[in-house]
Amino acid sequence: MRVGDRRDFRDGDFGETFHLLREPASNESTHILHDWVCPCCGQSNWAEVIFVNGVLETIAVVPFNRESVARAHYLSERIYEYYESVTGERPPTYDGLQLVERLLGTMDDEI
């Protein structure tokens, strides 16, 4: 998908690939916090993907911190791998939101 493309999605469409952190309000844009790896350097990064009325409006690199998580409605399933890469520990068997809270609590507020 590219910025400007329309995606006709229903609530729950992202459940296969993303953790639901909170439901977007009916008048709110949908924010997805998605991980990606730079093809040049191999660095793991986070992107905020924003849909407004079903149209992909923005894809932007963001830090993984309290602010980006607070805006997000959905979070990449790869949060478990990210947790392990940041902490060096196997992730506990929490749901995504609990894992995020624990992860944010173990690191400086930004990676």
N, CA, C and O atoms as a printed pandas DataFrame, in Angstrom:
     atom_number atom_name residue_name chain_id  residue_number  x_coord  y_coord  z_coord
0              1         N          MET        A               1    0.839   -1.185    0.000
1              2        CA          MET        A               1    0.000    0.000    0.000
2              3         C          MET        A               1    0.879    1.242    0.000
3              4         O          MET        A               1    2.017    1.238    0.471
4              5         N          ARG        A               2    0.298    2.304   -0.550
5              6        CA          ARG        A               2    0.983    3.593   -0.593
6              7         C          ARG        A               2    0.072    4.654    0.007
7              8         O          ARG        A               2   -1.147    4.492    0.062
8              9         N          VAL        A               3    0.686    5.740    0.455
9             10        CA          VAL        A               3   -0.092    6.861    0.967
10            11         C          VAL        A               3   -1.103    7.266   -0.091
11            12         O          VAL        A               3   -0.762    7.415   -1.265
12            13         N          GLY        A               4   -2.342    7.443    0.328
13            14        CA          GLY        A               4   -3.428    7.801   -0.577
14            15         C          GLY        A               4   -4.284    6.623   -1.000
15            16         O          GLY        A               4   -5.394    6.811   -1.497
16            17         N          ASP        A               5   -3.779    5.398   -0.810
17            18        CA          ASP        A               5   -4.560    4.209   -1.148
18            19         C          ASP        A               5   -5.693    4.028   -0.148
19            20         O          ASP        A               5   -5.556    4.348    1.033
20            21         N          ARG        A               6   -6.812    3.511   -0.640
21            22        CA          ARG        A               6   -7.963    3.240    0.218
22            23         C          ARG        A               6   -7.941    1.777    0.624
23            24         O          ARG        A               6   -7.639    0.892   -0.176
24            25         N          ARG        A               7   -8.264    1.551    1.868
25            26        CA          ARG        A               7   -8.395    0.178    2.378
26            27         C          ARG        A               7   -9.758    0.083    3.038
27            28         O          ARG        A               7  -10.026    0.756    4.033
28            29         N          ASP        A               8  -10.590   -0.731    2.496
29            30        CA          ASP        A               8  -11.921   -0.923    3.069
30            31         C          ASP        A               8  -11.806   -2.004    4.141
31            32         O          ASP        A               8  -11.943   -3.192    3.851
32            33         N          PHE        A               9  -11.558   -1.591    5.364
33            34        CA          PHE        A               9  -11.411   -2.570    6.435
34            35         C          PHE        A               9  -12.495   -2.388    7.481
35            36         O          PHE        A               9  -13.037   -1.304    7.696
36            37         N          ARG        A              10  -12.776   -3.507    8.111
37            38        CA          ARG        A              10  -13.771   -3.528    9.178
38            39         C          ARG        A              10  -13.053   -3.662   10.506
39            40         O          ARG        A              10  -11.886   -4.051   10.546
40            41         N          ASP        A              11  -13.738   -3.342   11.590
41            42        CA          ASP        A              11  -13.165   -3.557   12.915
42            43         C          ASP        A              11  -12.724   -5.003   13.031
43            44         O          ASP        A              11  -13.449   -5.914   12.631
44            45         N          GLY        A              12  -11.557   -5.210   13.570
45            46        CA          GLY        A              12  -11.056   -6.559   13.772
46            47         C          GLY        A              12  -10.239   -7.091   12.619
47            48         O          GLY        A              12   -9.651   -8.167   12.737
48            49         N          ASP        A              13  -10.178   -6.365   11.487
49            50        CA          ASP        A              13   -9.397   -6.826   10.341
50            51         C          ASP        A              13   -7.920   -6.989   10.659
51            52         O          ASP        A              13   -7.241   -7.793   10.021
52            53         N          PHE        A              14   -7.418   -6.254   11.619
53            54        CA          PHE        A              14   -5.998   -6.294   11.932
54            55         C          PHE        A              14   -5.672   -7.343   12.983
55            56         O          PHE        A              14   -4.503   -7.529   13.320
56            57         N          GLY        A              15   -6.671   -8.028   13.503
57            58        CA          GLY        A              15   -6.483   -8.977   14.595
58            59         C          GLY        A              15   -5.553  -10.135   14.293
59            60         O          GLY        A              15   -4.972  -10.710   15.213
60            61         N          GLU        A              16   -5.399  -10.489   13.031
61            62        CA          GLU        A              16   -4.522  -11.591   12.654
62            63         C          GLU        A              16   -3.056  -11.217   12.763
63            64         O          GLU        A              16   -2.216  -12.074   13.038
64            65         N          THR        A              17   -2.739   -9.951   12.553
65            66        CA          THR        A              17   -1.357   -9.504   12.464
66            67         C          THR        A              17   -0.952   -8.560   13.581
67            68         O          THR        A              17    0.237   -8.399   13.858
68            69         N          PHE        A              18   -1.924   -7.939   14.223
69            70        CA          PHE        A              18   -1.639   -6.912   15.222
70            71         C          PHE        A              18   -2.416   -7.169   16.504
71            72         O          PHE        A              18   -3.494   -7.763   16.487
72            73         N          HIS        A              19   -1.856   -6.715   17.604
73            74        CA          HIS        A              19   -2.560   -6.729   18.889
74            75         C          HIS        A              19   -3.434   -5.489   18.963
75            76         O          HIS        A              19   -2.995   -4.392   18.619
76            77         N          LEU        A              20   -4.651   -5.658   19.405
77            78        CA          LEU        A              20   -5.519   -4.512   19.655
78            79         C          LEU        A              20   -5.126   -3.920   20.997
79            80         O          LEU        A              20   -5.191   -4.602   22.020
80            81         N          LEU        A              21   -4.717   -2.650   21.002
81            82        CA          LEU        A              21   -4.404   -1.953   22.247
82            83         C          LEU        A              21   -5.637   -1.234   22.770
83            84         O          LEU        A              21   -5.912   -1.235   23.970
84            85         N          ARG        A              22   -6.377   -0.618   21.851
85            86        CA          ARG        A              22   -7.636    0.046   22.187
86            87         C          ARG        A              22   -8.406    0.276   20.902
87            88         O          ARG        A              22   -7.821    0.453   19.833
88            89         N          GLU        A              23   -9.710    0.270   21.018
89            90        CA          GLU        A              23  -10.566    0.498   19.853
90            91         C          GLU        A              23  -10.522    1.976   19.466
91            92         O          GLU        A              23  -10.604    2.839   20.340
92            93         N          PRO        A              24  -10.393    2.280   18.178
93            94        CA          PRO        A              24  -10.498    3.679   17.774
94            95         C          PRO        A              24  -11.943    4.158   17.925
95            96         O          PRO        A              24  -12.889    3.419   17.651
96            97         N          ALA        A              25  -12.091    5.388   18.360
97            98        CA          ALA        A              25  -13.429    5.987   18.430
98            99         C          ALA        A              25  -13.949    6.164   17.006
99           100         O          ALA        A              25  -13.164    6.188   16.058
100          101         N          SER        A              26  -15.254    6.286   16.853
101          102        CA          SER        A              26  -15.861    6.360   15.522
102          103         C          SER        A              26  -15.355    7.557   14.717
103          104         O          SER        A              26  -15.329    7.495   13.488
104          105         N          ASN        A              27  -14.957    8.632   15.374
105          106        CA          ASN        A              27  -14.491    9.828   14.670
106          107         C          ASN        A              27  -12.960    9.946   14.674
107          108         O          ASN        A              27  -12.415   11.004   14.357
108          109         N          GLU        A              28  -12.279    8.868   15.032
109          110        CA          GLU        A              28  -10.829    8.903   15.209
110          111         C          GLU        A              28  -10.123    8.155   14.075
111          112         O          GLU        A              28  -10.614    7.135   13.590
112          113         N          SER        A              29   -8.971    8.673   13.663
113          114        CA          SER        A              29   -8.153    7.943   12.685
114          115         C          SER        A              29   -7.594    6.685   13.355
115          116         O          SER        A              29   -7.506    6.614   14.581
116          117         N          THR        A              30   -7.224    5.707   12.551
117          118        CA          THR        A              30   -6.702    4.444   13.060
118          119         C          THR        A              30   -5.180    4.472   12.986
119          120         O          THR        A              30   -4.607    4.666   11.913
120          121         N          HIS        A              31   -4.523    4.277   14.138
121          122        CA          HIS        A              31   -3.063    4.310   14.232
122          123         C          HIS        A              31   -2.538    2.903   14.484
123          124         O          HIS        A              31   -2.993    2.204   15.390
124          125         N          ILE        A              32   -1.571    2.503   13.663
125          126        CA          ILE        A              32   -0.949    1.183   13.790
126          127         C          ILE        A              32    0.539    1.392   14.049
127          128         O          ILE        A              32    1.198    2.127   13.314
128          129         N          LEU        A              33    1.070    0.756   15.081
129          130        CA          LEU        A              33    2.497    0.795   15.375
130          131         C          LEU        A              33    3.091   -0.501   14.833
131          132         O          LEU        A              33    2.818   -1.588   15.343
132          133         N          HIS        A              34    3.905   -0.366   13.793
133          134        CA          HIS        A              34    4.388   -1.513   13.037
134          135         C          HIS        A              34    5.921   -1.504   12.999
135          136         O          HIS        A              34    6.540   -0.462   12.782
136          137         N          ASP        A              35    6.517   -2.673   13.211
137          138        CA          ASP        A              35    7.973   -2.773   13.135
138          139         C          ASP        A              35    8.403   -3.004   11.695
139          140         O          ASP        A              35    7.642   -3.533   10.884
140          141         N          TRP        A              36    9.629   -2.603   11.387
141          142        CA          TRP        A              36   10.203   -2.856   10.072
142          143         C          TRP        A              36   11.718   -2.839   10.208
143          144         O          TRP        A              36   12.270   -2.251   11.138
144          145         N          VAL        A              37   12.371   -3.493    9.266
145          146        CA          VAL        A              37   13.824   -3.586    9.281
146          147         C          VAL        A              37   14.364   -2.881    8.044
147          148         O          VAL        A              37   13.919   -3.136    6.925
148          149         N          CYS        A              38   15.321   -1.997    8.259
149          150        CA          CYS        A              38   15.944   -1.272    7.155
150          151         C          CYS        A              38   16.676   -2.266    6.255
151          152         O          CYS        A              38   17.509   -3.035    6.734
152          153         N          PRO        A              39   16.374   -2.255    4.966
153          154        CA          PRO        A              39   17.028   -3.203    4.063
154          155         C          PRO        A              39   18.516   -2.915    3.849
155          156         O          PRO        A              39   19.261   -3.791    3.409
156          157         N          CYS        A              40   18.946   -1.700    4.156
157          158        CA          CYS        A              40   20.358   -1.343    3.953
158          159         C          CYS        A              40   21.227   -1.715    5.151
159          160         O          CYS        A              40   22.284   -2.322    4.983
160          161         N          CYS        A              41   20.789   -1.354    6.361
161          162        CA          CYS        A              41   21.648   -1.557    7.528
162          163         C          CYS        A              41   21.165   -2.667    8.461
163          164         O          CYS        A              41   21.893   -3.078    9.364
164          165         N          GLY        A              42   19.936   -3.153    8.247
165          166        CA          GLY        A              42   19.412   -4.220    9.094
166          167         C          GLY        A              42   18.882   -3.750   10.437
167          168         O          GLY        A              42   18.509   -4.572   11.273
168          169         N          GLN        A              43   18.843   -2.429   10.661
169          170        CA          GLN        A              43   18.358   -1.857   11.920
170          171         C          GLN        A              43   16.847   -2.038   12.047
171          172         O          GLN        A              43   16.104   -1.785   11.099
172          173         N          SER        A              44   16.403   -2.471   13.210
173          174        CA          SER        A              44   14.977   -2.605   13.484
174          175         C          SER        A              44   14.419   -1.230   13.852
175          176         O          SER        A              44   15.026   -0.498   14.634
176          177         N          ASN        A              45   13.276   -0.886   13.290
177          178        CA          ASN        A              45   12.656    0.422   13.503
178          179         C          ASN        A              45   11.162    0.254   13.726
179          180         O          ASN        A              45   10.622   -0.843   13.584
180          181         N          TRP        A              46   10.501    1.346   14.075
181          182        CA          TRP        A              46    9.048    1.366   14.234
182          183         C          TRP        A              46    8.465    2.430   13.329
183          184         O          TRP        A              46    9.052    3.496   13.145
184          185         N          ALA        A              47    7.319    2.136   12.773
185          186        CA          ALA        A              47    6.592    3.081   11.935
186          187         C          ALA        A              47    5.186    3.238   12.487
187          188         O          ALA        A              47    4.582    2.283   12.976
188          189         N          GLU        A              48    4.682    4.448   12.399
189          190        CA          GLU        A              48    3.285    4.716   12.730
190          191         C          GLU        A              48    2.540    4.847   11.408
191          192         O          GLU        A              48    2.845    5.718   10.593
192          193         N          VAL        A              49    1.572    3.980   11.210
193          194        CA          VAL        A              49    0.772    3.954    9.992
194          195         C          VAL        A              49   -0.609    4.482   10.367
195          196         O          VAL        A              49   -1.252    3.963   11.280
196          197         N          ILE        A              50   -1.063    5.515    9.660
197          198        CA          ILE        A              50   -2.321    6.171   10.028
198          199         C          ILE        A              50   -3.309    6.111    8.866
199          200         O          ILE        A              50   -3.015    6.542    7.751
200          201         N          PHE        A              51   -4.487    5.564    9.159
201          202        CA          PHE        A              51   -5.600    5.550    8.219
202          203         C          PHE        A              51   -6.645    6.562    8.680
203          204         O          PHE        A              51   -7.008    6.593    9.856
204          205         N          VAL        A              52   -7.125    7.385    7.755
205          206        CA          VAL        A              52   -8.204    8.330    8.034
206          207         C          VAL        A              52   -9.344    8.014    7.078
207          208         O          VAL        A              52   -9.191    8.106    5.860
208          209         N          ASN        A              53  -10.482    7.643    7.637
209          210        CA          ASN        A              53  -11.643    7.275    6.821
210          211         C          ASN        A              53  -11.288    6.227    5.770
211          212         O          ASN        A              53  -11.762    6.288    4.636
212          213         N          GLY        A              54  -10.454    5.268    6.156
213          214        CA          GLY        A              54  -10.105    4.180    5.265
214          215         C          GLY        A              54   -9.002    4.485    4.265
215          216         O          GLY        A              54   -8.642    3.621    3.466
216          217         N          VAL        A              55   -8.462    5.691    4.293
217          218        CA          VAL        A              55   -7.400    6.083    3.366
218          219         C          VAL        A              55   -6.076    6.130    4.127
219          220         O          VAL        A              55   -5.991    6.722    5.203
220          221         N          LEU        A              56   -5.047    5.505    3.561
221          222        CA          LEU        A              56   -3.724    5.539    4.169
222          223         C          LEU        A              56   -3.184    6.953    4.053
223          224         O          LEU        A              56   -2.857    7.415    2.960
224          225         N          GLU        A              57   -3.092    7.639    5.188
225          226        CA          GLU        A              57   -2.700    9.043    5.186
226          227         C          GLU        A              57   -1.212    9.236    5.432
227          228         O          GLU        A              57   -0.581   10.077    4.791
228          229         N          THR        A              58   -0.643    8.459    6.358
229          230        CA          THR        A              58    0.740    8.692    6.766
230          231         C          THR        A              58    1.432    7.392    7.128
231          232         O          THR        A              58    0.842    6.505    7.745
232          233         N          ILE        A              59    2.695    7.295    6.734
233          234        CA          ILE        A              59    3.599    6.268    7.241
234          235         C          ILE        A              59    4.842    7.021    7.678
235          236         O          ILE        A              59    5.519    7.635    6.853
236          237         N          ALA        A              60    5.148    6.981    8.966
237          238        CA          ALA        A              60    6.276    7.751    9.484
238          239         C          ALA        A              60    7.082    6.925   10.473
239          240         O          ALA        A              60    6.519    6.172   11.268
240          241         N          VAL        A              61    8.395    7.067   10.423
241          242        CA          VAL        A              61    9.265    6.434   11.405
242          243         C          VAL        A              61    9.050    7.144   12.735
243          244         O          VAL        A              61    9.072    8.373   12.810
244          245         N          VAL        A              62    8.840    6.348   13.788
245          246        CA          VAL        A              62    8.645    6.901   15.131
246          247         C          VAL        A              62    9.475    6.083   16.125
247          248         O          VAL        A              62    9.783    4.919   15.870
248          249         N          PRO        A              63    9.832    6.688   17.243
249          250        CA          PRO        A              63   10.483    5.899   18.292
250          251         C          PRO        A              63    9.439    5.038   18.996
251          252         O          PRO        A              63    8.257    5.381   19.023
252          253         N          PHE        A              64    9.877    3.933   19.557
253          254        CA          PHE        A              64    8.985    3.131   20.390
254          255         C          PHE        A              64    9.064    3.742   21.776
255          256         O          PHE        A              64   10.026    3.508   22.508
256          257         N          ASN        A              65    8.055    4.525   22.142
257          258        CA          ASN        A              65    8.030    5.176   23.450
258          259         C          ASN        A              65    6.584    5.336   23.906
259          260         O          ASN        A              65    5.650    4.937   23.209
260          261         N          ARG        A              66    6.418    5.916   25.065
261          262        CA          ARG        A              66    5.064    6.054   25.628
262          263         C          ARG        A              66    4.136    6.861   24.727
263          264         O          ARG        A              66    2.947    6.555   24.636
264          265         N          GLU        A              67    4.656    7.876   24.069
265          266        CA          GLU        A              67    3.814    8.716   23.206
266          267         C          GLU        A              67    3.313    7.939   21.985
267          268         O          GLU        A              67    2.133    8.009   21.642
268          269         N          SER        A              68    4.212    7.201   21.333
269          270        CA          SER        A              68    3.778    6.458   20.144
270          271         C          SER        A              68    2.825    5.328   20.520
271          272         O          SER        A              68    1.875    5.049   19.789
272          273         N          VAL        A              69    3.069    4.683   21.645
273          274        CA          VAL        A              69    2.166    3.618   22.107
274          275         C          VAL        A              69    0.808    4.208   22.487
275          276         O          VAL        A              69   -0.229    3.604   22.213
276          277         N          ALA        A              70    0.811    5.384   23.115
277          278        CA          ALA        A              70   -0.448    6.011   23.526
278          279         C          ALA        A              70   -1.334    6.365   22.333
279          280         O          ALA        A              70   -2.559    6.346   22.449
280          281         N          ARG        A              71   -0.734    6.683   21.197
281          282        CA          ARG        A              71   -1.516    7.012   19.994
282          283         C          ARG        A              71   -2.023    5.767   19.285
283          284         O          ARG        A              71   -3.008    5.826   18.548
284          285         N          ALA        A              72   -1.358    4.643   19.503
285          286        CA          ALA        A              72   -1.624    3.434   18.718
286          287         C          ALA        A              72   -2.911    2.731   19.136
287          288         O          ALA        A              72   -3.257    2.664   20.315
288          289         N          HIS        A              73   -3.605    2.211   18.133
289          290        CA          HIS        A              73   -4.754    1.328   18.359
290          291         C          HIS        A              73   -4.331   -0.122   18.198
291          292         O          HIS        A              73   -4.833   -1.010   18.887
292          293         N          TYR        A              74   -3.398   -0.351   17.277
293          294        CA          TYR        A              74   -2.914   -1.700   16.992
294          295         C          TYR        A              74   -1.392   -1.715   17.075
295          296         O          TYR        A              74   -0.729   -0.723   16.773
296          297         N          LEU        A              75   -0.851   -2.856   17.490
297          298        CA          LEU        A              75    0.587   -3.031   17.657
298          299         C          LEU        A              75    1.023   -4.323   16.980
299          300         O          LEU        A              75    0.346   -5.346   17.079
300          301         N          SER        A              76    2.145   -4.270   16.298
301          302        CA          SER        A              76    2.677   -5.425   15.583
302          303         C          SER        A              76    2.808   -6.643   16.492
303          304         O          SER        A              76    3.191   -6.526   17.656
304          305         N          GLU        A              77    2.488   -7.804   15.949
305          306        CA          GLU        A              77    2.661   -9.080   16.669
306          307         C          GLU        A              77    4.125   -9.342   17.000
307          308         O          GLU        A              77    4.428  -10.150   17.878
308          309         N          ARG        A              78    5.020   -8.674   16.314
309          310        CA          ARG        A              78    6.447   -8.884   16.552
310          311         C          ARG        A              78    6.947   -8.215   17.820
311          312         O          ARG        A              78    8.153   -8.173   18.064
312          313         N          ILE        A              79    6.044   -7.697   18.623
313          314        CA          ILE        A              79    6.436   -7.081   19.893
314          315         C          ILE        A              79    7.178   -8.084   20.776
315          316         O          ILE        A              79    8.034   -7.694   21.570
316          317         N          TYR        A              80    6.859   -9.358   20.643
317          318        CA          TYR        A              80    7.532  -10.377   21.454
318          319         C          TYR        A              80    9.020  -10.485   21.088
319          320         O          TYR        A              80    9.874  -10.572   21.971
320          321         N          GLU        A              81    9.324  -10.481   19.786
321          322        CA          GLU        A              81   10.718  -10.503   19.345
322          323         C          GLU        A              81   11.442   -9.225   19.747
323          324         O          GLU        A              81   12.607   -9.257   20.145
324          325         N          TYR        A              82   10.741   -8.102   19.639
325          326        CA          TYR        A              82   11.324   -6.819   20.021
326          327         C          TYR        A              82   11.657   -6.806   21.507
327          328         O          TYR        A              82   12.724   -6.341   21.909
328          329         N          TYR        A              83   10.741   -7.319   22.316
329          330        CA          TYR        A              83   10.970   -7.397   23.763
330          331         C          TYR        A              83   12.259   -8.160   24.055
331          332         O          TYR        A              83   13.091   -7.722   24.850
332          333         N          GLU        A              84   12.406   -9.299   23.402
333          334        CA          GLU        A              84   13.592  -10.127   23.636
334          335         C          GLU        A              84   14.866   -9.413   23.178
335          336         O          GLU        A              84   15.903   -9.518   23.833
336          337         N          SER        A              85   14.795   -8.691   22.062
337          338        CA          SER        A              85   15.986   -7.991   21.573
338          339         C          SER        A              85   16.387   -6.835   22.485
339          340         O          SER        A              85   17.572   -6.522   22.598
340          341         N          VAL        A              86   15.420   -6.202   23.131
341          342        CA          VAL        A              86   15.708   -5.073   24.019
342          343         C          VAL        A              86   16.166   -5.549   25.398
343          344         O          VAL        A              86   17.120   -5.011   25.960
344          345         N          THR        A              87   15.490   -6.550   25.934
345          346        CA          THR        A              87   15.768   -6.969   27.315
346          347         C          THR        A              87   16.742   -8.136   27.414
347          348         O          THR        A              87   17.352   -8.343   28.463
348          349         N          GLY        A              88   16.895   -8.898   26.339
349          350        CA          GLY        A              88   17.724  -10.092   26.393
350          351         C          GLY        A              88   17.036  -11.259   27.077
351          352         O          GLY        A              88   17.657  -12.292   27.326
352          353         N          GLU        A              89   15.750  -11.097   27.382
353          354        CA          GLU        A              89   14.969  -12.125   28.065
354          355         C          GLU        A              89   13.871  -12.638   27.151
355          356         O          GLU        A              89   13.395  -11.933   26.262
356          357         N          ARG        A              90   13.479  -13.882   27.391
357          358        CA          ARG        A              90   12.283  -14.386   26.703
358          359         C          ARG        A              90   11.087  -13.602   27.211
359          360         O          ARG        A              90   10.981  -13.342   28.409
360          361         N          PRO        A              91   10.192  -13.227   26.323
361          362        CA          PRO        A              91    9.036  -12.457   26.773
362          363         C          PRO        A              91    8.111  -13.298   27.648
363          364         O          PRO        A              91    7.876  -14.472   27.362
364          365         N          PRO        A              92    7.589  -12.698   28.709
365          366        CA          PRO        A              92    6.592  -13.403   29.504
366          367         C          PRO        A              92    5.323  -13.601   28.683
367          368         O          PRO        A              92    5.149  -12.957   27.649
368          369         N          THR        A              93    4.461  -14.460   29.121
369          370        CA          THR        A              93    3.260  -14.784   28.352
370          371         C          THR        A              93    2.112  -13.834   28.683
371          372         O          THR        A              93    1.001  -14.266   28.989
372          373         N          TYR        A              94    2.395  -12.549   28.616
373          374        CA          TYR        A              94    1.356  -11.543   28.795
374          375         C          TYR        A              94    0.680  -11.283   27.467
375          376         O          TYR        A              94    1.191  -11.656   26.410
376          377         N          ASP        A              95   -0.479  -10.639   27.529
377          378        CA          ASP        A              95   -1.049  -10.159   26.277
378          379         C          ASP        A              95   -0.217   -8.960   25.816
379          380         O          ASP        A              95    0.641   -8.480   26.558
380          381         N          GLY        A              96   -0.459   -8.483   24.620
381          382        CA          GLY        A              96    0.357   -7.424   24.031
382          383         C          GLY        A              96    0.446   -6.166   24.861
383          384         O          GLY        A              96    1.531   -5.604   25.007
384          385         N          LEU        A              97   -0.673   -5.705   25.415
385          386        CA          LEU        A              97   -0.672   -4.468   26.177
386          387         C          LEU        A              97    0.152   -4.602   27.456
387          388         O          LEU        A              97    0.910   -3.696   27.800
388          389         N          GLN        A              98    0.010   -5.716   28.157
389          390        CA          GLN        A              98    0.806   -5.933   29.362
390          391         C          GLN        A              98    2.286   -6.017   29.026
391          392         O          GLN        A              98    3.123   -5.496   29.764
392          393         N          LEU        A              99    2.609   -6.660   27.933
393          394        CA          LEU        A              99    3.996   -6.780   27.514
394          395         C          LEU        A              99    4.581   -5.404   27.198
395          396         O          LEU        A              99    5.721   -5.116   27.563
396          397         N          VAL        A             100    3.811   -4.560   26.528
397          398        CA          VAL        A             100    4.266   -3.211   26.206
398          399         C          VAL        A             100    4.543   -2.433   27.484
399          400         O          VAL        A             100    5.576   -1.773   27.598
400          401         N          GLU        A             101    3.636   -2.504   28.438
401          402        CA          GLU        A             101    3.845   -1.790   29.705
402          403         C          GLU        A             101    5.114   -2.264   30.399
403          404         O          GLU        A             101    5.878   -1.455   30.925
404          405         N          ARG        A             102    5.336   -3.559   30.401
405          406        CA          ARG        A             102    6.542   -4.098   31.034
406          407         C          ARG        A             102    7.786   -3.653   30.264
407          408         O          ARG        A             102    8.794   -3.285   30.867
408          409         N          LEU        A             103    7.712   -3.686   28.947
409          410        CA          LEU        A             103    8.838   -3.265   28.122
410          411         C          LEU        A             103    9.158   -1.788   28.353
411          412         O          LEU        A             103   10.320   -1.428   28.545
412          413         N          LEU        A             104    8.156   -0.952   28.337
413          414        CA          LEU        A             104    8.391    0.479   28.559
414          415         C          LEU        A             104    8.979    0.727   29.943
415          416         O          LEU        A             104    9.782    1.641   30.131
416          417         N          GLY        A             105    8.576   -0.088   30.903
417          418        CA          GLY        A             105    9.099    0.070   32.255
418          419         C          GLY        A             105   10.537   -0.387   32.408
419          420         O          GLY        A             105   11.192   -0.011   33.380
420          421         N          THR        A             106   11.057   -1.195   31.469
421          422        CA          THR        A             106   12.421   -1.709   31.596
422          423         C          THR        A             106   13.445   -0.896   30.812
423          424         O          THR        A             106   14.648   -1.130   30.930
424          425         N          MET        A             107   12.983    0.037   30.031
425          426        CA          MET        A             107   13.934    0.787   29.205
426          427         C          MET        A             107   13.763    2.273   29.421
427          428         O          MET        A             107   12.745    2.726   29.945
428          429         N          ASP        A             108   14.758    3.018   29.017
429          430        CA          ASP        A             108   14.580    4.458   28.973
430          431         C          ASP        A             108   13.426    4.681   28.023
431          432         O          ASP        A             108   13.202    3.864   27.131
432          433         N          ASP        A             109   12.718    5.721   28.182
433          434        CA          ASP        A             109   11.435    5.879   27.501
434          435         C          ASP        A             109   11.524    5.837   25.989
435          436         O          ASP        A             109   10.500    5.969   25.319
436          437         N          GLU        A             110   12.695    5.660   25.432
437          438        CA          GLU        A             110   12.804    5.632   23.982
438          439         C          GLU        A             110   13.929    4.703   23.565
439          440         O          GLU        A             110   14.987    4.672   24.193
440          441         N          ILE        A             111   13.695    3.952   22.508
441          442        CA          ILE        A             111   14.737    3.102   21.926
442          443         C          ILE        A             111   15.038    3.650   20.538
443          444         O          ILE        A             111   15.888    3.108   19.831
